[in-house]
Each structure stands twice: as C-alpha cells, then as structure tokens.
Amino acid sequence: MNTPCLFVTLCINANLPLTRECPLAPCYFVHQRSVDFLVFADHVTVSPIRCEDPAGGTEMTQVTTEPFGDVDEGSVEKWVLRSSLVTVEVLTLGCIIRSIRCSDRKGRVDDVVQGYDHLEGYATDRRYFGALVGRVANRIAGGRFVVDGVEYRLAVNNGPNALHGGLRGFNKAVWRAERVEDGVCLRHTSPDGDQGYPGEVQVAVTYTLKGGSLRSRYQARATRTSPINLTNHSYFNLAGQAVENVYDHEVSIQAQSYLPVDGTSIPTGEVRAVEGSPFDLRKPDLIGSLLKPLPGPGFDHNFCLASPGDPWALRPAARVCHAESGRVLEVSTSQPGVQFYTANFLDGSVVGKGGSRYAKHSSFCLETQSWPDAINKPSFPSCLLRPGEEYLHETTFSFSTV
C-alpha cells in the first residue's frame, strides 16, 4: 500500500489533467461529468453512477410511486411525474414511458403515447412500446462486430441483423429506481457477455419533468470496450388513443443529410444530402403527404443531426404539430442522429390501451441515437464506450399547444 498512484481529474472542456500523489496501489481516479471511475493497471472497477439533475427551475413536480405487478425478473413499480402541464408514467420494467398525458388547446387531456393497459402487455411486447432499448439501439449488420481484434456475435432477431440489444435487451430488465428532484433515476447492470456484448456495463437513465418538458439523461460506463447506443422507443400520436393514423401530423426534422439503407434497413455507409429528395423534412409538411412519394412502407431512417467529430451539444432535432388538437411536440438532443419511424410494421394485431388496435402509420417514433450500425462503419460517429470513459447524452421532449 506504499506504491504511489495518480489522481487525475479530467477537465471536460479543457482536456487538462490535474494530478496529486497518494499512498495507494497503482491506479488512476477519473472524474468525468460527475461520474467516478477507479482505473487499475489491469482492470477497471466503477463506483455507482450518481443520479444528478442539474436542470434549474422553480416549479416543483409531484413524484409518486406504486406497485404495478410482477414479472419473472421481479416486481415492477410505476412512477408518476406530475407537473401543471404534463403527467408522465414510467415503469421500472424497461424504463418504459407508459403514458404521457397533456392538454389540447381546449384543455382536453389525452394520452399521446401508445402502449398497454396492463403489465402483461409490456412483458410480452415485441414492438418496444415506450421502452429504453440497448445496449445498442437499432440494427447491427449480421449480428456481428469486431472490437480490438476480437469478433463478437450477437443473437439475430431482425432478419439477418441484431436489433435493439438482442432477444432480452434492456427493455426486458427490471431496473432499480430512486427518486430525484422532479423525477426518477433508474439503474441497471448488464453483465459481461450479456446478449453477446463484452464487458460489464452500468447504466442509469434519469427522467425529470419540468412544466411541459420531459428530459431523459442517459449515463453508462463499462469495464471493457463495448458499443453503447441508448434511446427511448415511444410511439407518439398527438391526437390521442384510438386514432387511425398520423397523416394529419405536420413534421419537420433539422437535418441536412440522412442515411440510405439496404433491403434489411442497414445503412449503406453513404451520407446523402436531403436536398431534392423525399427525405428533405427541413420545412414542415404533413406526414401523409411525405409518405406518398417515399419508396417502401414508410420512414425508418436515421437523420443526421451532427457529423463525426462535432462537439457534445444539445441541438434542436424535430418538431411535430397536430393542427386539430393544437398539440406540439419538440425534440432536442445531444445525440448525432434521430431515427424517424412511422410505425410501418404495426398491422392492427396489437391491442393497446382501451382496446385500441394499433395499425400501420398509427403513430411515429423519434428515436434520438447514434447512427445505426456505427460499430461496423468507421466513418460514422463512434459508438464505442471504453473503460474510464462516460457515455452521456440527453434528450428532451417538450409539449405545448398552438
């Protein structure tokens, strides 16, 4: 215990280390955006992620919790976040956003996300309604990738590809929850080899509600280098439940380029300008009108919000407006991409809330994330999380009326 070590604080903005010696075993202590890592010469251990919410504001959000039932993985809780404008329900199963209730311009309150009335629906769900998906959201080509010269093979669960973390991804885990100011923090530990991925990964997501804005703060760290790409997979319909489609929703996405895909929805590697194409969504237009010239069943594409090497920053991503109700959803994120999906593979067989049958194009998803298959595309923004680093991104869904 007399061997000197080095304590290093990584200054995120300046990238300058500050050091001081201490009489402990050889190690580095790394502080990165309020998360601590103890890095030893031959391995990494990690202290618990701190559930912190740096957001300011004076309005207090009411936070309550109650039992919601049991699944094979354990007991599930429902957490309710209630502000003066929005009420959000979150399940500890899969960090599922079960409900978002907000008013239209006339004061009528509706639930604007699709899902189920009971826990059984979520336990058997294969559509990822409202869930946090990972370790890697979206598709990995062929269910394989190479890290540091080692090939890893994943379960193939979407044609020839791996999708949304595997057969039992983060959406099927029961997360540990604790209250934070204006919200709830949920944690999960994914063991080394989980679904074929390398290293143990500790993950936390913090949902906080202030006024009409629901913010999701995602954090993760790993004991071995692993791809990480977390997102929420809520299906939105701003008109409420039991509405046939979202053709009358007006959407805009602040992206200059998008990723063309092959026949299995894997990006080809090209980054193509949206100019002059059906994927130019920079000006608001109705989803119904946008779908007509589009090849294939609908949108299921990554829109590029940032380029490789761009600094971490919260950026406007998308805006959706439903004129009849007056409801507006605005999305901002620190992620480099957003997957716009128009529920192309819902077919009416899913019975959701209040007995509603969810049909094709009955909702839309705005999945803020890293670019799909980035682990196999060196030119894409990296999705690798290495020991001693922190994965951190934020996404905000803001609800208002016009």
BAZA-987692 format. One record per residue (C-alpha): x, y, z; residue number from 1. Coordinates in pm, 1 decimal. Each point is the difference from the previous one (the first is absolute). Example, Ala and Ser with C-alpha at 12.3 -4.5 7.8 and 13.67 -1.06 7.14 Angstrom:
BEGIN
<site px="1230.0" py="-450.0" pz="780.0" num="1"/>
<site px="137.0" py="344.0" pz="-66.0" num="2"/>
This chain:
BEGIN
<site px="0.0" py="0.0" pz="0.0" num="1"/>
<site px="304.6" py="227.6" pz="-24.1" num="2"/>
<site px="14.1" py="18.2" pz="-379.8" num="3"/>
<site px="-89.9" py="348.5" pz="-121.8" num="4"/>
<site px="-296.5" py="51.5" pz="-228.3" num="5"/>
<site px="-137.7" py="287.6" pz="-196.5" num="6"/>
<site px="-336.2" py="167.7" pz="45.2" num="7"/>
<site px="-105.8" py="154.3" pz="-327.0" num="8"/>
<site px="-293.9" py="231.4" pz="-50.9" num="9"/>
<site px="-90.7" py="27.7" pz="-362.9" num="10"/>
<site px="-111.4" py="351.6" pz="-77.7" num="11"/>
<site px="-261.2" py="-64.8" pz="-268.2" num="12"/>
<site px="17.0" py="340.5" pz="-163.4" num="13"/>
<site px="375.5" py="53.7" pz="10.4" num="14"/>
<site px="115.6" py="-364.5" pz="-10.6" num="15"/>
<site px="269.2" py="83.0" pz="257.7" num="16"/>
<site px="93.7" py="-252.1" pz="274.4" num="17"/>
<site px="61.8" py="116.1" pz="357.3" num="18"/>
<site px="208.5" py="-242.4" pz="208.0" num="19"/>
<site px="96.4" py="-71.0" pz="361.1" num="20"/>
<site px="172.4" py="-296.3" pz="155.3" num="21"/>
<site px="-143.6" py="-229.9" pz="264.4" num="22"/>
<site px="134.4" py="-310.5" pz="181.6" num="23"/>
<site px="-224.1" py="-260.5" pz="-164.9" num="24"/>
<site px="33.7" py="-279.8" pz="-253.0" num="25"/>
<site px="73.7" py="103.5" pz="-362.7" num="26"/>
<site px="-318.0" py="154.1" pz="-137.1" num="27"/>
<site px="-157.2" py="301.6" pz="-158.4" num="28"/>
<site px="-305.6" py="169.7" pz="141.3" num="29"/>
<site px="-201.3" py="159.3" pz="-276.0" num="30"/>
<site px="-280.5" py="250.9" pz="49.9" num="31"/>
<site px="-198.9" py="62.4" pz="-314.9" num="32"/>
<site px="-326.1" py="198.8" pz="9.0" num="33"/>
<site px="-75.7" py="-102.1" pz="361.5" num="34"/>
<site px="69.3" py="-371.3" pz="-51.9" num="35"/>
<site px="296.6" py="-169.5" pz="170.7" num="36"/>
<site px="214.1" py="-282.0" pz="-136.5" num="37"/>
<site px="279.1" py="-185.7" pz="179.4" num="38"/>
<site px="233.2" py="-123.9" pz="-273.5" num="39"/>
<site px="257.0" py="-264.4" pz="97.5" num="40"/>
<site px="296.5" py="-116.4" pz="-202.7" num="41"/>
<site px="-170.1" py="-316.7" pz="-125.3" num="42"/>
<site px="-373.1" py="57.0" pz="44.3" num="43"/>
<site px="-266.6" py="253.7" pz="81.5" num="44"/>
<site px="-243.7" py="29.2" pz="285.1" num="45"/>
<site px="-269.7" py="262.1" pz="7.9" num="46"/>
<site px="-174.2" py="178.0" pz="284.5" num="47"/>
<site px="-378.0" py="44.2" pz="-21.4" num="48"/>
<site px="-128.2" py="255.0" pz="-247.1" num="49"/>
<site px="-132.0" py="304.5" pz="180.9" num="50"/>
<site px="-355.8" py="89.5" pz="-89.6" num="51"/>
<site px="31.8" py="374.7" pz="-39.6" num="52"/>
<site px="-228.7" py="246.3" pz="-170.6" num="53"/>
<site px="169.7" py="334.5" pz="-68.2" num="54"/>
<site px="-310.1" py="156.5" pz="-154.5" num="55"/>
<site px="-124.3" py="314.4" pz="164.6" num="56"/>
<site px="-349.6" py="135.9" pz="41.5" num="57"/>
<site px="-239.8" py="99.9" pz="273.3" num="58"/>
<site px="-306.5" py="-213.1" pz="-72.5" num="59"/>
<site px="-5.3" py="-318.7" pz="204.4" num="60"/>
<site px="-110.6" py="-326.0" pz="-154.9" num="61"/>
<site px="-199.5" py="-248.7" pz="205.5" num="62"/>
<site px="166.4" py="-343.0" pz="0.6" num="63"/>
<site px="-180.2" py="-310.4" pz="128.3" num="64"/>
<site px="42.7" py="-375.7" pz="-35.2" num="65"/>
<site px="-216.2" py="-309.1" pz="35.2" num="66"/>
<site px="22.4" py="-375.9" pz="-74.5" num="67"/>
<site px="-95.5" py="-98.8" pz="-355.4" num="68"/>
<site px="32.1" py="-379.7" pz="11.1" num="69"/>
<site px="255.8" py="-277.0" pz="-33.3" num="70"/>
<site px="194.1" py="-158.4" pz="-284.7" num="71"/>
<site px="254.6" py="-281.9" pz="1.6" num="72"/>
<site px="279.1" py="252.8" pz="56.9" num="73"/>
<site px="-164.9" py="147.2" pz="311.1" num="74"/>
<site px="-252.8" py="253.3" pz="126.5" num="75"/>
<site px="-78.6" py="297.3" pz="-222.2" num="76"/>
<site px="-71.1" py="350.8" pz="126.4" num="77"/>
<site px="-183.8" py="283.5" pz="-170.4" num="78"/>
<site px="141.5" py="348.2" pz="57.3" num="79"/>
<site px="-221.2" py="299.9" pz="-71.3" num="80"/>
<site px="147.5" py="344.1" pz="-76.0" num="81"/>
<site px="-261.0" py="276.0" pz="6.8" num="82"/>
<site px="52.8" py="366.4" pz="-88.5" num="83"/>
<site px="-262.4" py="265.2" pz="-62.9" num="84"/>
<site px="7.5" py="-81.9" pz="-373.3" num="85"/>
<site px="94.3" py="-365.0" pz="-48.0" num="86"/>
<site px="-31.3" py="-331.6" pz="184.3" num="87"/>
<site px="248.7" py="-276.9" pz="-82.1" num="88"/>
<site px="-10.9" py="-362.4" pz="114.4" num="89"/>
<site px="324.2" py="-202.3" pz="3.9" num="90"/>
<site px="34.8" py="-374.0" pz="67.1" num="91"/>
<site px="307.2" py="-160.5" pz="152.3" num="92"/>
<site px="-43.1" py="-275.0" pz="-261.0" num="93"/>
<site px="216.3" py="120.4" pz="-287.2" num="94"/>
<site px="-17.1" py="364.8" pz="115.8" num="95"/>
<site px="-320.7" py="6.2" pz="-202.4" num="96"/>
<site px="-175.2" py="331.8" pz="-46.3" num="97"/>
<site px="-347.3" py="-142.4" pz="42.6" num="98"/>
<site px="-201.4" py="318.2" pz="-32.7" num="99"/>
<site px="37.0" py="368.6" pz="-81.5" num="100"/>
<site px="-317.1" py="196.8" pz="65.3" num="101"/>
<site px="-27.3" py="360.0" pz="-114.7" num="102"/>
<site px="-271.9" py="247.1" pz="-96.8" num="103"/>
<site px="-109.4" py="114.4" pz="-341.3" num="104"/>
<site px="-75.3" py="367.3" pz="-70.9" num="105"/>
<site px="-348.9" py="-41.9" pz="150.0" num="106"/>
<site px="131.4" py="-150.4" pz="322.9" num="107"/>
<site px="-99.2" py="-358.4" pz="-82.2" num="108"/>
<site px="256.6" py="-248.7" pz="132.9" num="109"/>
<site px="108.7" py="-303.6" pz="-201.9" num="110"/>
<site px="271.8" py="-262.7" pz="19.3" num="111"/>
<site px="229.7" py="56.5" pz="-300.3" num="112"/>
<site px="213.5" py="-317.4" pz="11.1" num="113"/>
<site px="-109.9" py="-347.3" pz="-100.6" num="114"/>
<site px="31.5" py="-297.7" pz="231.8" num="115"/>
<site px="-198.2" py="-237.1" pz="220.7" num="116"/>
<site px="-243.2" py="24.0" pz="287.6" num="117"/>
<site px="162.0" py="-284.7" pz="194.1" num="118"/>
<site px="347.5" py="-129.2" pz="80.3" num="119"/>
<site px="-53.9" py="-323.3" pz="-192.8" num="120"/>
<site px="-4.8" py="192.5" pz="-325.7" num="121"/>
<site px="341.2" py="152.4" pz="66.8" num="122"/>
<site px="146.4" py="-327.6" pz="126.6" num="123"/>
<site px="-80.5" py="-174.5" pz="-330.4" num="124"/>
<site px="36.7" py="304.2" pz="-227.4" num="125"/>
<site px="222.3" py="-33.9" pz="-307.9" num="126"/>
<site px="-51.0" py="354.5" pz="-133.5" num="127"/>
<site px="197.5" py="184.5" pz="272.0" num="128"/>
<site px="-291.7" py="227.1" pz="95.6" num="129"/>
<site px="144.8" py="280.2" pz="214.0" num="130"/>
<site px="309.5" py="-199.3" pz="94.1" num="131"/>
<site px="363.2" py="87.9" pz="48.1" num="132"/>
<site px="186.3" py="-214.8" pz="-252.3" num="133"/>
<site px="363.9" py="-111.3" pz="22.1" num="134"/>
<site px="281.5" py="-82.3" pz="33.9" num="135"/>
<site px="-18.1" py="107.7" pz="-361.4" num="136"/>
<site px="-315.5" py="153.6" pz="-143.5" num="137"/>
<site px="-83.0" py="-62.4" pz="-364.1" num="138"/>
<site px="170.8" py="-263.4" pz="-215.1" num="139"/>
<site px="345.1" py="-158.8" pz="-9.8" num="140"/>
<site px="69.8" py="-160.1" pz="-337.2" num="141"/>
<site px="19.8" py="-377.0" pz="13.1" num="142"/>
<site px="-6.6" py="9.2" pz="379.8" num="143"/>
<site px="378.1" py="26.4" pz="10.7" num="144"/>
<site px="274.4" py="255.2" pz="58.7" num="145"/>
<site px="372.1" py="14.1" pz="81.0" num="146"/>
<site px="153.3" py="189.7" pz="293.0" num="147"/>
<site px="376.1" py="4.2" pz="63.0" num="148"/>
<site px="46.4" py="-290.7" pz="-240.5" num="149"/>
<site px="-261.3" py="-224.0" pz="164.1" num="150"/>
<site px="-318.9" py="-92.3" pz="-185.1" num="151"/>
<site px="-324.5" py="-3.5" pz="197.1" num="152"/>
<site px="-315.4" py="-175.4" pz="-117.5" num="153"/>
<site px="-344.5" py="102.6" pz="115.6" num="154"/>
<site px="-339.6" py="-160.3" pz="-19.8" num="155"/>
<site px="-166.3" py="75.9" pz="-333.7" num="156"/>
<site px="-356.5" py="119.1" pz="63.7" num="157"/>
<site px="-88.1" py="218.0" pz="-300.2" num="158"/>
<site px="48.2" py="-182.3" pz="-327.7" num="159"/>
<site px="377.0" py="-48.8" pz="-31.7" num="160"/>
<site px="76.3" py="272.9" pz="253.9" num="161"/>
<site px="6.2" py="66.0" pz="374.2" num="162"/>
<site px="-255.6" py="256.8" pz="117.7" num="163"/>
<site px="-39.4" py="211.4" pz="315.0" num="164"/>
<site px="238.3" py="-191.5" pz="224.2" num="165"/>
<site px="-100.4" py="-358.9" pz="-68.4" num="166"/>
<site px="-258.0" py="-255.0" pz="104.1" num="167"/>
<site px="-2.4" py="124.1" pz="362.4" num="168"/>
<site px="119.3" py="357.0" pz="-23.6" num="169"/>
<site px="-25.0" py="282.4" pz="250.9" num="170"/>
<site px="-371.7" py="29.6" pz="-77.2" num="171"/>
<site px="-65.4" py="-331.0" pz="180.9" num="172"/>
<site px="206.6" py="72.7" pz="312.5" num="173"/>
<site px="-152.5" py="122.7" pz="325.7" num="174"/>
<site px="198.8" py="308.9" pz="94.7" num="175"/>
<site px="71.6" py="130.8" pz="350.7" num="176"/>
<site px="-164.0" py="337.3" pz="59.8" num="177"/>
<site px="53.2" py="290.7" pz="235.7" num="178"/>
<site px="-161.5" py="336.6" pz="25.2" num="179"/>
<site px="189.2" py="312.3" pz="-106.7" num="180"/>
<site px="-118.2" py="359.2" pz="-7.8" num="181"/>
<site px="-285.7" py="29.0" pz="-252.7" num="182"/>
<site px="40.0" py="-357.9" pz="-117.3" num="183"/>
<site px="137.5" py="-349.3" pz="31.6" num="184"/>
<site px="336.4" py="-162.0" pz="-67.4" num="185"/>
<site px="9.8" py="-363.6" pz="-113.0" num="186"/>
<site px="309.4" py="-221.6" pz="0.9" num="187"/>
<site px="95.0" py="-331.1" pz="-157.4" num="188"/>
<site px="315.5" py="-211.6" pz="-10.2" num="189"/>
<site px="56.7" py="-202.7" pz="-314.2" num="190"/>
<site px="250.1" py="-283.4" pz="67.8" num="191"/>
<site px="298.6" py="-86.4" pz="-215.9" num="192"/>
<site px="-122.6" py="-206.0" pz="-296.0" num="193"/>
<site px="-361.2" py="115.1" pz="30.5" num="194"/>
<site px="-165.3" py="-69.8" pz="-339.7" num="195"/>
<site px="353.0" py="-51.9" pz="-137.1" num="196"/>
<site px="136.8" py="345.1" pz="86.6" num="197"/>
<site px="339.4" py="38.2" pz="171.8" num="198"/>
<site px="55.9" py="136.9" pz="349.4" num="199"/>
<site px="-222.0" py="88.9" pz="291.3" num="200"/>
<site px="-193.9" py="319.5" pz="-63.0" num="201"/>
<site px="-168.3" py="212.4" pz="265.1" num="202"/>
<site px="-279.5" py="216.3" pz="-135.8" num="203"/>
<site px="-218.3" py="273.5" pz="145.5" num="204"/>
<site px="-278.5" py="204.7" pz="-153.0" num="205"/>
<site px="-155.2" py="296.4" pz="178.1" num="206"/>
<site px="-343.4" py="124.4" pz="-102.3" num="207"/>
<site px="-84.3" py="349.1" pz="125.9" num="208"/>
<site px="-311.4" py="201.5" pz="-73.7" num="209"/>
<site px="-14.8" py="379.2" pz="17.4" num="210"/>
<site px="-308.4" py="171.8" pz="-132.4" num="211"/>
<site px="-60.3" py="-142.1" pz="-345.9" num="212"/>
<site px="349.1" py="-146.0" pz="-47.6" num="213"/>
<site px="100.8" py="-359.5" pz="70.0" num="214"/>
<site px="376.1" py="-43.3" pz="1.9" num="215"/>
<site px="182.1" py="-332.6" pz="-24.6" num="216"/>
<site px="362.6" py="-9.4" pz="114.2" num="217"/>
<site px="183.9" py="-320.4" pz="-95.0" num="218"/>
<site px="326.9" py="-106.5" pz="164.4" num="219"/>
<site px="211.9" py="-314.6" pz="-30.9" num="220"/>
<site px="346.4" py="-132.9" pz="65.6" num="221"/>
<site px="167.2" py="-330.3" pz="-84.1" num="222"/>
<site px="275.0" py="-227.4" pz="129.8" num="223"/>
<site px="96.3" py="-97.9" pz="-356.9" num="224"/>
<site px="-36.2" py="181.1" pz="-329.0" num="225"/>
<site px="-355.0" py="-47.2" pz="-123.2" num="226"/>
<site px="-238.2" py="169.8" pz="-242.8" num="227"/>
<site px="-273.2" py="200.0" pz="174.8" num="228"/>
<site px="-295.3" py="174.7" pz="-160.1" num="229"/>
<site px="-301.3" py="69.3" pz="222.1" num="230"/>
<site px="-332.4" py="153.8" pz="-94.7" num="231"/>
<site px="-366.9" py="8.3" pz="86.9" num="232"/>
<site px="-246.6" py="-168.3" pz="-234.9" num="233"/>
<site px="-326.9" py="180.3" pz="71.5" num="234"/>
<site px="-269.6" py="-8.2" pz="-267.4" num="235"/>
<site px="-171.4" py="340.4" pz="-13.7" num="236"/>
<site px="-340.4" py="105.3" pz="-128.5" num="237"/>
<site px="-76.4" py="356.4" pz="102.5" num="238"/>
<site px="-370.1" py="-53.0" pz="-74.4" num="239"/>
<site px="-20.9" py="-258.5" pz="280.6" num="240"/>
<site px="-100.2" py="-365.3" pz="11.0" num="241"/>
<site px="-223.2" py="-186.3" pz="-248.4" num="242"/>
<site px="95.2" py="231.5" pz="-289.4" num="243"/>
<site px="53.8" py="-185.4" pz="-325.8" num="244"/>
<site px="314.5" py="173.3" pz="-128.2" num="245"/>
<site px="231.9" py="300.5" pz="31.6" num="246"/>
<site px="-42.4" py="125.5" pz="-356.3" num="247"/>
<site px="-129.9" py="334.4" pz="130.8" num="248"/>
<site px="310.7" py="60.6" pz="213.5" num="249"/>
<site px="243.0" py="259.3" pz="-134.6" num="250"/>
<site px="367.7" py="-89.3" pz="48.9" num="251"/>
<site px="333.4" py="170.0" pz="-50.8" num="252"/>
<site px="348.1" py="-138.3" pz="73.7" num="253"/>
<site px="306.8" py="223.2" pz="14.9" num="254"/>
<site px="233.6" py="-219.9" pz="-203.1" num="255"/>
<site px="200.9" py="82.6" pz="-310.4" num="256"/>
<site px="66.3" py="-367.5" pz="-75.8" num="257"/>
<site px="-128.8" py="-350.2" pz="64.0" num="258"/>
<site px="123.8" py="-359.1" pz="-28.7" num="259"/>
<site px="-125.6" py="-210.5" pz="-293.2" num="260"/>
<site px="-59.7" py="-364.9" pz="93.0" num="261"/>
<site px="10.2" py="-337.7" pz="-169.2" num="262"/>
<site px="-284.9" py="-249.6" pz="-20.5" num="263"/>
<site px="49.4" py="-103.6" pz="363.9" num="264"/>
<site px="3.1" py="361.7" pz="129.5" num="265"/>
<site px="376.3" py="9.3" pz="54.9" num="266"/>
<site px="165.8" py="329.5" pz="-104.3" num="267"/>
<site px="202.2" py="-40.1" pz="-318.2" num="268"/>
<site px="275.8" py="224.5" pz="135.1" num="269"/>
<site px="-93.6" py="296.6" pz="-217.4" num="270"/>
<site px="-95.2" py="328.5" pz="165.1" num="271"/>
<site px="-237.4" py="160.3" pz="-250.6" num="272"/>
<site px="-125.1" py="359.0" pz="-10.2" num="273"/>
<site px="-376.0" py="33.4" pz="47.8" num="274"/>
<site px="-18.6" py="281.1" pz="-256.4" num="275"/>
<site px="-235.2" py="-87.7" pz="-284.7" num="276"/>
<site px="-108.3" py="-332.3" pz="152.1" num="277"/>
<site px="-309.4" py="-131.9" pz="183.1" num="278"/>
<site px="217.8" py="11.6" pz="313.5" num="279"/>
<site px="23.6" py="378.3" pz="6.4" num="280"/>
<site px="-205.3" py="68.2" pz="312.0" num="281"/>
<site px="155.3" py="334.9" pz="87.5" num="282"/>
<site px="-326.7" py="179.4" pz="-73.9" num="283"/>
<site px="-319.9" py="-115.0" pz="174.1" num="284"/>
<site px="-224.4" py="-230.3" pz="-201.4" num="285"/>
<site px="-273.6" py="-252.7" pz="70.7" num="286"/>
<site px="117.1" py="-355.4" pz="63.4" num="287"/>
<site px="-269.0" py="-127.6" pz="-236.6" num="288"/>
<site px="134.2" py="214.3" pz="-283.8" num="289"/>
<site px="360.1" py="-95.1" pz="74.4" num="290"/>
<site px="-74.7" py="-372.8" pz="-9.6" num="291"/>
<site px="-151.2" py="4.1" pz="-350.2" num="292"/>
<site px="322.6" py="42.9" pz="-204.3" num="293"/>
<site px="207.1" py="-206.9" pz="240.9" num="294"/>
<site px="123.6" py="-340.1" pz="-121.0" num="295"/>
<site px="-78.2" py="-285.8" pz="237.3" num="296"/>
<site px="-254.6" py="-22.8" pz="283.0" num="297"/>
<site px="92.2" py="328.1" pz="167.3" num="298"/>
<site px="271.9" py="183.4" pz="189.0" num="299"/>
<site px="246.3" py="-210.1" pz="198.1" num="300"/>
<site px="314.2" py="203.7" pz="-58.0" num="301"/>
<site px="269.4" py="179.6" pz="192.6" num="302"/>
<site px="11.2" py="376.2" pz="-49.1" num="303"/>
<site px="344.0" py="146.8" pz="69.1" num="304"/>
<site px="-2.0" py="278.6" pz="257.7" num="305"/>
<site px="376.2" py="17.8" pz="45.2" num="306"/>
<site px="314.1" py="-118.3" pz="-180.0" num="307"/>
<site px="286.1" py="-216.0" pz="127.5" num="308"/>
<site px="220.1" py="208.7" pz="227.0" num="309"/>
<site px="-261.2" py="263.6" pz="81.0" num="310"/>
<site px="3.6" py="104.4" pz="368.2" num="311"/>
<site px="-255.7" py="-118.5" pz="253.3" num="312"/>
<site px="-292.5" py="243.2" pz="-7.5" num="313"/>
<site px="-377.1" py="5.2" pz="34.2" num="314"/>
<site px="-148.4" py="65.0" pz="-343.7" num="315"/>
<site px="-353.5" py="47.5" pz="-131.8" num="316"/>
<site px="-96.0" py="-323.6" pz="-172.5" num="317"/>
<site px="-366.3" py="-11.7" pz="-94.4" num="318"/>
<site px="-338.6" py="166.0" pz="36.3" num="319"/>
<site px="-340.6" py="-161.5" pz="-49.6" num="320"/>
<site px="-329.0" py="189.1" pz="6.4" num="321"/>
<site px="-354.7" py="-134.9" pz="-5.7" num="322"/>
<site px="-211.0" py="289.9" pz="-124.8" num="323"/>
<site px="-340.5" py="-128.4" pz="110.4" num="324"/>
<site px="95.6" py="-42.9" pz="365.1" num="325"/>
<site px="265.7" py="270.1" pz="-1.1" num="326"/>
<site px="249.5" py="-229.4" pz="170.3" num="327"/>
<site px="366.7" py="47.3" pz="-83.7" num="328"/>
<site px="294.9" py="-228.8" pz="77.3" num="329"/>
<site px="351.4" py="142.7" pz="-28.1" num="330"/>
<site px="308.0" py="-219.6" pz="37.0" num="331"/>
<site px="354.3" py="107.5" pz="81.1" num="332"/>
<site px="294.9" py="-232.4" pz="56.8" num="333"/>
<site px="375.5" py="-28.5" pz="35.7" num="334"/>
<site px="-1.1" py="-311.6" pz="-218.2" num="335"/>
<site px="135.1" py="21.0" pz="-358.9" num="336"/>
<site px="-310.1" py="-155.6" pz="-154.2" num="337"/>
<site px="-372.5" py="-55.0" pz="27.3" num="338"/>
<site px="-179.6" py="-301.1" pz="-143.3" num="339"/>
<site px="-334.6" py="108.9" pz="-140.0" num="340"/>
<site px="-230.0" py="-302.5" pz="-11.7" num="341"/>
<site px="-362.9" py="4.4" pz="-110.3" num="342"/>
<site px="-113.6" py="-329.0" pz="159.0" num="343"/>
<site px="22.3" py="-179.8" pz="-333.2" num="344"/>
<site px="-25.8" py="-346.1" pz="149.9" num="345"/>
<site px="-298.9" py="44.5" pz="227.3" num="346"/>
<site px="-284.1" py="-188.3" pz="-166.9" num="347"/>
<site px="-300.8" py="24.5" pz="229.4" num="348"/>
<site px="80.1" py="-321.2" pz="184.2" num="349"/>
<site px="127.3" py="184.5" pz="309.6" num="350"/>
<site px="-281.3" py="80.6" pz="243.6" num="351"/>
<site px="103.3" py="301.8" pz="202.0" num="352"/>
<site px="-147.4" py="244.5" pz="246.7" num="353"/>
<site px="-375.0" py="-3.5" pz="28.9" num="354"/>
<site px="-23.8" py="-280.6" pz="-255.3" num="355"/>
<site px="151.8" py="212.4" pz="-278.0" num="356"/>
<site px="150.4" py="-194.1" pz="-288.4" num="357"/>
<site px="320.6" py="159.5" pz="-116.9" num="358"/>
<site px="22.0" py="-0.9" pz="-379.1" num="359"/>
<site px="269.9" py="90.1" pz="-248.6" num="360"/>
<site px="89.6" py="371.7" pz="20.3" num="361"/>
<site px="-211.5" py="42.8" pz="313.9" num="362"/>
<site px="293.1" py="167.1" pz="177.5" num="363"/>
<site px="355.0" py="123.3" pz="-46.0" num="364"/>
<site px="327.9" py="-39.0" pz="187.8" num="365"/>
<site px="284.8" py="247.3" pz="35.7" num="366"/>
<site px="285.5" py="-214.1" pz="132.7" num="367"/>
<site px="296.6" py="221.4" pz="84.4" num="368"/>
<site px="313.9" py="-209.4" pz="-33.9" num="369"/>
<site px="336.6" py="-63.9" pz="-153.4" num="370"/>
<site px="0.1" py="-89.7" pz="-368.4" num="371"/>
<site px="-116.8" py="-359.0" pz="-62.9" num="372"/>
<site px="266.4" py="-269.7" pz="-49.0" num="373"/>
<site px="269.2" py="253.2" pz="98.5" num="374"/>
<site px="201.5" py="-285.2" pz="152.7" num="375"/>
<site px="53.9" py="-133.9" pz="-354.0" num="376"/>
<site px="36.1" py="339.4" pz="-171.8" num="377"/>
<site px="332.5" py="168.4" pz="92.8" num="378"/>
<site px="-104.9" py="323.0" pz="-174.2" num="379"/>
<site px="-306.4" py="38.0" pz="227.1" num="380"/>
<site px="12.6" py="167.8" pz="344.0" num="381"/>
<site px="145.3" py="-254.3" pz="240.1" num="382"/>
<site px="-234.8" py="-190.2" pz="231.1" num="383"/>
<site px="279.3" py="-166.0" pz="199.4" num="384"/>
<site px="16.1" py="46.9" pz="375.8" num="385"/>
<site px="342.7" py="-75.8" pz="143.0" num="386"/>
<site px="101.1" py="-62.3" pz="363.4" num="387"/>
<site px="50.0" py="329.6" pz="182.1" num="388"/>
<site px="-234.2" py="187.7" pz="-232.8" num="389"/>
<site px="-360.2" py="105.0" pz="57.3" num="390"/>
<site px="-289.0" py="-34.8" pz="-239.2" num="391"/>
<site px="-226.2" py="298.9" pz="45.6" num="392"/>
<site px="-278.2" py="140.2" pz="-208.8" num="393"/>
<site px="-318.6" py="192.9" pz="56.7" num="394"/>
<site px="-328.7" py="22.4" pz="-186.0" num="395"/>
<site px="-293.0" py="227.1" pz="78.2" num="396"/>
<site px="-360.6" py="-45.1" pz="-112.5" num="397"/>
<site px="-182.4" py="332.1" pz="41.3" num="398"/>
<site px="-380.6" py="18.7" pz="-27.2" num="399"/>
<site px="-198.3" py="316.1" pz="-67.0" num="400"/>
<site px="-303.0" py="123.4" pz="-192.8" num="401"/>
<site px="-59.0" py="247.8" pz="-282.9" num="402"/>
